[in-house]
Amino acid sequence: MEFKPKRPQKELNYQELRIYTDEELHNYSEEELRDLKIKHPIPRLEDLEQGPWPSFVADAKREALRRKKLPPDRMMIDRDVVDDLLGQLELSFEDGETHWKHGGIVGVFGYGGGVIGRYSDVPEKFPSVAHFHTLRVNQPASKFYKTDFLRSLADLWEFRGSGMFNMHGSTGDIILLGTTTEQLEPVFYDLTHELDQDLGGSGSNLRTPSCCIGKARCEFACIDTQELCYEMTTNYQDELHRPGFPYKFKIKVDGCPNGCVASIARSDMSLIGTWRDAIRIDQEAVKAYMAGDIQPNGGAHSGRDWGKFDIQQEVIDLCPTGCMALEDGKLVINNAECNRCMHCINVMPRALKPGQDTGVSVLFGAKAPILEGAQLAVMTVPFMKAEPPFDNIKELVEKVWDWWVEEGKNRERLGELIQRKGLPQFLEVIGVPAAPQMVKMPRTNPYIFWKEEDVPGGWKRDIKDYRQRHKR
């Protein structure tokens, strides 16, 4: 079924919204670019332009030159903003430390997040970046864009900001890099009223949920990632815009265990599409792969001569649980042992497909280094259905939040709270029984201690009765 938003979406027309003419957007020649001199010496940054890969320094120089050639009334912040940005970054390279200082409380009316305040600590040297605030803009699910939107957004940021973007931040947002305090409200107004676009999350709140491309383009997707991501975003708007958590909370949605948004490593709540029935097998296609009639890996490795495809060596022997075998020329899978690694499906996509009883596995507690270092999420709910309006997932989210808000310390991520309080307490809060698969390394994890009421007969034992039943 086609994914549809909850309300009609504004149809943007770039020709109606555009701020700059084609001549203004292409107002310099390549010769002028070669002769460009940034107003500060930047030898270290210019080293980054060497080599085969694109460089942000080269892109920034193009933006700097365009701004130099625009009339002053065609920009709402200083034309030298890019020059001063590069100059300050060069100084940071020289000193081995940043020259940005935290912006404190700066934002737009009614929102506690979405704007990251940033000020230079050397404004006398680089006055054009004395203010250099960053805005996070909520990306569409799976990052599908129309060019009218992108062009309109680029024009707006050229006019009211530095003209520089980051597509995308690790949370997923469109990152608008650098504007002044006076321009925050006008930018926010134009984003919401003209472009029908909201800010993303920043600060101690729900960060902007993100997802992979899902069923829109991927044959492996077990769930509608766009529908789930959109529902999480719109249902929890208050948590996204008004910080009330101990620290940030990220929700990422992967359509299958291939994990194209790396949710297991980068989110406090990881939702990964999976299945609980058998992998679907097309035995004729299996034979075609074995005969060389179909290229393995969708032809992705066809650039070199790897020799004839060997299903035993390249699929069966690489199964991490050893759940696959060839019997009388047919591929057999012990699905009870399958751990959904996706290797066999990736190698032979025309022969193997995920099952049809689909849902999500839910993992909690991943994060990058803050207090306790990097950690991956822990598998908590092996399977639950994921169907609109996703009330079962929302109920689980809110149980977790209630506990974390009550027990978490300032700047303590959920995974760190689970470490501090112990997995047994977390499982008790969300009502999930403990399972051996949750133990990462036997005899190094804390033991799960039973409560007396959970043990038949309690703690007390009649030794005579025990010996009667366990005679030597």
C-alpha positions in Angstrom: 0.0 0.0 0.0 1.3 3.4 -0.9 2.6 5.6 2.0 0.6 8.8 2.4 1.2 11.7 4.8 -1.4 12.5 7.4 -2.2 15.9 5.8 -1.9 17.2 2.2 1.6 18.3 1.3 2.3 21.7 -0.1 3.4 21.4 -3.8 6.4 23.7 -4.2 7.2 25.6 -7.4 10.7 26.8 -7.5 10.0 29.4 -10.2 7.5 31.0 -7.7 9.8 30.7 -4.7 13.2 31.4 -6.2 15.2 34.3 -4.9 18.1 34.3 -7.4 18.3 34.4 -11.1 20.3 31.9 -13.1 22.9 34.7 -13.8 23.3 35.3 -10.1 23.7 31.6 -9.3 26.4 31.2 -12.1 28.1 34.5 -11.7 31.8 33.5 -11.9 34.0 31.7 -14.4 36.4 28.8 -13.8 39.2 31.1 -14.5 38.1 33.5 -11.8 37.9 30.5 -9.4 41.5 29.6 -10.2 42.6 33.1 -9.4 40.5 33.4 -6.2 42.4 34.5 -3.1 40.7 33.9 0.2 41.2 36.9 2.5 43.1 34.7 5.0 46.1 32.4 4.3 44.9 28.8 4.5 47.8 26.5 3.5 46.7 23.6 5.7 43.1 23.7 4.3 44.4 23.9 0.7 46.3 20.7 1.3 42.9 19.0 1.6 42.2 19.9 -2.0 45.0 17.6 -3.2 44.3 14.1 -4.2 41.5 12.3 -6.1 38.6 13.0 -3.8 36.2 16.0 -3.7 37.0 18.5 -1.0 34.7 20.7 1.1 37.4 23.4 0.8 37.0 23.5 -3.0 33.2 23.8 -2.5 33.6 26.5 0.1 35.8 28.5 -2.3 33.1 28.4 -4.9 30.6 29.7 -2.4 33.0 32.4 -1.3 33.5 33.6 -4.9 29.8 33.6 -5.6 29.1 35.8 -2.6 31.9 38.2 -3.5 30.1 38.8 -6.8 26.6 39.2 -5.5 25.3 42.8 -4.7 25.2 43.6 -1.0 21.4 43.7 -0.9 21.2 40.1 -2.2 22.5 38.7 1.1 21.2 39.2 4.7 24.5 38.3 6.4 28.0 39.4 5.7 29.4 38.4 2.3 32.8 37.3 3.9 31.2 34.6 6.0 32.8 31.8 4.1 36.2 33.5 4.0 36.2 34.0 7.7 35.0 30.4 8.3 37.9 29.0 6.4 40.3 31.4 8.2 39.0 30.3 11.6 39.3 26.6 10.6 42.9 27.2 9.5 43.6 28.7 12.9 42.0 25.7 14.6 44.4 23.5 12.7 47.3 25.6 13.8 46.3 25.6 17.4 45.1 22.1 17.6 41.8 23.2 19.2 38.4 24.5 18.2 37.7 28.2 18.2 33.9 27.7 18.5 32.2 28.3 21.8 28.8 27.0 22.8 26.0 29.4 21.9 24.0 28.9 25.1 20.3 29.6 24.8 19.5 30.6 21.2 16.6 29.4 19.1 13.3 30.2 17.6 10.1 31.0 19.5 8.2 28.0 20.9 11.0 25.5 20.2 13.7 24.3 22.5 15.6 22.4 19.9 16.5 22.6 16.2 19.0 25.4 16.5 22.6 24.9 17.7 24.0 28.2 18.9 27.6 28.8 17.9 29.9 31.8 18.4 33.5 32.4 17.5 35.9 32.9 20.4 38.1 35.1 18.2 35.5 37.4 16.7 38.0 40.2 16.3 39.9 38.2 13.8 36.9 36.7 12.0 34.0 39.1 12.5 31.8 37.6 9.8 31.5 34.4 11.9 31.1 36.0 15.3 27.6 34.4 15.1 27.5 31.1 13.1 24.4 29.3 14.3 23.4 26.0 12.7 19.8 24.9 12.0 18.7 21.2 11.8 15.9 20.7 9.3 13.8 17.6 9.5 14.6 15.4 6.5 11.8 13.5 4.7 11.6 9.8 5.4 14.2 7.9 3.4 15.5 11.3 2.1 13.4 11.5 -1.0 13.5 15.1 -2.4 12.1 17.0 -5.3 14.5 19.4 -7.0 12.0 22.3 -6.5 12.4 21.9 -2.7 16.2 21.6 -2.8 16.6 24.6 -5.0 14.2 26.7 -2.9 16.0 25.7 0.3 19.4 26.5 -1.3 18.1 29.9 -2.4 16.8 30.7 1.1 20.0 29.7 2.8 22.1 31.7 0.3 20.0 34.7 1.2 19.7 34.4 4.9 22.7 32.2 5.8 26.2 31.1 4.6 24.9 29.1 1.7 26.6 26.0 3.0 24.9 22.7 3.8 25.7 19.3 5.3 23.6 16.7 3.6 23.2 14.9 6.1 24.1 15.0 9.7 24.4 11.6 11.5 20.9 12.0 12.9 19.7 12.5 9.4 18.8 16.1 9.4 19.6 18.6 6.6 22.2 20.8 8.3 22.1 24.5 7.5 25.6 25.8 8.5 25.9 29.3 9.7 23.7 32.3 10.2 23.3 35.2 12.7 20.9 35.4 15.6 18.8 38.1 13.8 18.1 35.7 10.9 16.9 32.7 12.9 13.2 33.8 13.1 13.0 34.8 9.4 14.6 31.5 8.3 12.2 29.6 10.5 9.2 31.5 9.2 10.2 30.8 5.6 10.9 27.2 6.3 7.5 26.5 7.9 5.3 28.9 5.9 6.9 28.8 2.4 8.6 25.4 2.2 6.2 23.5 4.5 9.3 22.2 6.5 9.9 21.7 10.2 13.1 21.9 12.2 14.7 18.7 13.5 15.8 17.7 17.0 18.8 19.0 19.0 19.6 19.1 22.6 18.3 16.7 25.3 15.2 15.6 23.4 14.1 13.1 20.8 16.4 13.5 17.8 14.9 13.4 14.3 13.9 9.8 13.6 15.5 8.4 10.4 15.0 5.3 8.2 16.4 3.5 5.2 14.8 3.6 1.8 12.5 0.7 2.8 9.8 -0.7 0.5 10.0 2.3 -1.8 13.1 0.8 -3.6 14.4 -2.2 -1.7 13.2 -5.8 -2.2 14.5 -6.9 1.2 12.5 -4.5 3.3 10.3 -6.4 5.8 8.4 -3.3 7.0 7.3 0.1 5.7 10.1 2.1 7.1 8.7 5.4 5.8 5.4 4.9 7.5 7.0 3.9 10.8 9.5 6.8 10.7 6.8 9.3 9.8 4.5 8.1 12.6 7.2 8.3 15.2 8.1 11.8 14.0 4.6 13.3 13.9 3.4 11.5 17.0 6.3 12.7 19.2 6.5 16.3 18.0 6.6 17.7 21.5 9.4 15.4 22.5 11.3 16.4 19.3 11.0 20.2 19.9 10.9 20.6 23.6 13.9 19.1 25.5 12.8 17.2 28.6 15.1 14.2 28.6 18.3 13.6 30.5 20.1 13.6 27.1 19.4 12.8 23.5 17.3 9.9 22.3 17.6 8.5 18.8 15.2 6.2 16.9 16.4 4.7 13.7 14.5 2.3 11.5 16.2 -0.4 9.3 14.0 -2.2 6.9 15.9 -5.5 7.2 18.9 -6.9 9.0 21.3 -5.5 6.4 21.0 -2.3 8.5 21.6 0.4 5.9 21.2 3.2 8.5 23.3 1.3 11.0 20.6 1.6 13.7 22.2 -1.1 15.8 25.3 1.1 16.3 23.8 4.7 16.3 20.5 4.8 18.1 19.1 4.5 21.5 16.1 2.6 20.0 16.9 0.4 17.0 14.0 -1.0 15.0 15.2 -3.6 12.5 12.8 -5.3 10.1 12.8 -9.1 10.3 10.7 -12.2 9.8 9.7 -15.1 12.0 8.7 -17.7 9.4 10.9 -19.5 6.9 13.2 -18.0 4.3 11.4 -18.4 0.9 13.4 -20.5 -1.5 13.1 -20.8 -5.3 14.9 -24.0 -6.0 15.0 -23.4 -9.7 16.8 -20.1 -9.2 19.2 -21.9 -6.8 20.1 -24.3 -9.6 20.5 -21.3 -12.0 23.0 -19.7 -9.6 24.9 -23.0 -9.3 25.0 -23.4 -13.1 26.3 -19.8 -13.6 23.1 -18.6 -15.4 22.5 -15.9 -12.8 25.3 -13.7 -11.4 25.7 -13.8 -7.6 25.4 -10.6 -5.5 23.2 -9.1 -8.2 26.3 -8.7 -10.4 27.9 -6.4 -7.8 31.2 -8.3 -7.9 31.4 -8.8 -11.7 34.4 -6.4 -12.2 36.9 -9.2 -11.7 37.1 -12.8 -12.6 36.3 -14.6 -9.4 35.9 -18.0 -11.0 32.8 -20.1 -11.1 30.2 -19.5 -8.3 30.6 -22.2 -5.6 27.5 -22.3 -3.4 29.2 -24.5 -0.9 32.2 -22.2 -0.4 30.5 -18.8 -0.9 27.1 -19.4 0.9 26.8 -22.6 2.9 30.2 -22.6 4.6 29.9 -18.9 5.4 26.6 -19.3 7.3 27.4 -18.2 10.9 25.0 -20.8 12.4 25.6 -23.6 10.0 21.9 -23.9 9.3 22.2 -24.5 5.5 23.0 -27.6 3.5 22.6 -29.1 0.0 20.6 -32.3 0.0 20.0 -34.1 -3.3 20.8 -30.8 -5.2 18.3 -28.8 -3.2 19.2 -26.0 -0.7 17.8 -26.8 2.8 17.6 -24.3 5.6 17.1 -25.1 9.3 15.1 -21.8 10.0 15.1 -22.4 13.7 18.9 -21.8 13.7 18.9 -18.9 11.3 20.0 -15.6 12.9 18.9 -13.4 10.0 22.5 -12.4 8.9 21.2 -11.8 5.3 24.4 -13.2 3.7 22.7 -15.9 1.7 19.9 -13.6 0.6 22.4 -10.9 -0.5 24.4 -13.4 -2.5 21.4 -15.1 -4.2 18.6 -12.5 -4.1 16.6 -14.2 -6.9 16.6 -17.5 -5.1 16.1 -16.5 -1.5 13.8 -13.9 0.1 12.9 -13.0 3.6 9.8 -14.7 5.1 6.4 -13.2 4.9 5.4 -13.0 8.6 7.3 -9.8 9.1 7.8 -7.3 12.0 10.7 -5.7 13.8 13.4 -6.7 16.3 13.8 -4.0 18.9 17.2 -3.2 20.4 18.1 -0.5 22.9 21.1 1.4 24.1 23.6 2.1 21.3 25.7 5.2 21.3 29.0 6.8 20.4 31.5 7.6 23.1 30.3 10.0 25.8 30.6 8.8 29.4 31.3 5.0 29.1 32.6 4.7 25.5 31.0 3.3 22.4 28.5 0.4 22.7 26.1 -1.4 20.4 22.5 -1.9 21.2 21.3 -5.0 23.1 18.6 -7.2 21.5 15.6 -6.8 23.8 12.5 -7.8 21.8 13.3 -10.4 19.1 10.1 -9.9 17.3 7.0 -7.7 17.4 4.6 -6.7 14.6 4.9 -3.3 13.1 1.6 -2.2 11.6 0.0 1.2 11.6 -0.7 3.0 13.9 2.2 1.2 15.7 0.6 1.4 19.1 2.6 -1.6 20.5 5.8 0.2 19.6 4.7 3.5 21.1 3.7 1.7 24.3 7.2 0.3 24.5 8.9 3.6 23.8 6.9 5.4 26.5 7.7 2.8 29.1 11.4 3.3 28.4 11.1 7.1 28.5 9.3 7.1 31.8 12.0 5.0 33.4 14.9 6.9 31.8 13.5 10.4 32.7 13.0 9.2 36.3 16.3 7.4 36.8 18.7 8.9 34.3 21.5 11.4 35.3 22.2 14.6 33.4 23.8 13.7 30.0 23.4 10.0 30.6 22.2 8.1 27.5 19.8 5.2 27.8 22.5 2.6 27.2 24.6 4.0 30.1 21.6 3.9 32.4 21.0 0.3 31.5 24.7 -0.4 32.3 24.5 1.4 35.6 21.2 -0.1 36.8 21.6 -3.4 35.2 19.8 -5.2 32.4 17.4 -7.1 34.8 15.9 -3.8 36.0 15.5 -2.5 32.5 13.7 -5.8 31.4 11.5 -5.6 34.4 10.5 -2.0 33.5 9.5 -2.9 30.0 8.0 -6.3 30.9 10.2 -8.5 28.8 11.6 -11.8 30.2 15.3 -12.3 30.2 16.8 -14.6 27.6 20.3 -16.2 27.1 20.8 -14.3 23.9 20.9 -11.0 25.9 24.2 -12.1 27.5 27.0 -10.6 25.6 29.9 -12.5 27.2 29.2 -15.3 29.7 30.8 -14.8 33.2 31.6 -11.1 32.4 28.0 -9.8 32.4 26.2 -9.2 35.7 24.2 -12.3 36.6 20.4 -12.0 36.5 19.2 -12.5 40.1 15.8 -14.1 40.6 13.2 -12.7 42.9 11.8 -15.1 45.6 8.3 -14.8 44.2 9.5 -16.0 40.8 11.1 -19.2 42.3 8.7 -22.1 42.9 8.8 -22.7 46.7 10.7 -19.5 47.4 14.2 -19.5 48.9 13.5 -22.0 51.7 14.1 -25.7 51.1 13.4 -28.8 53.2 16.7 -30.6 53.1 15.0 -33.9 53.9 12.6 -33.5 51.1 15.4 -32.6 48.7 17.5 -35.7 49.6 14.4 -37.9 49.3 14.1 -36.7 45.7 17.8 -36.8 45.0 19.0 -40.0 46.4 22.7 -41.0 45.9 
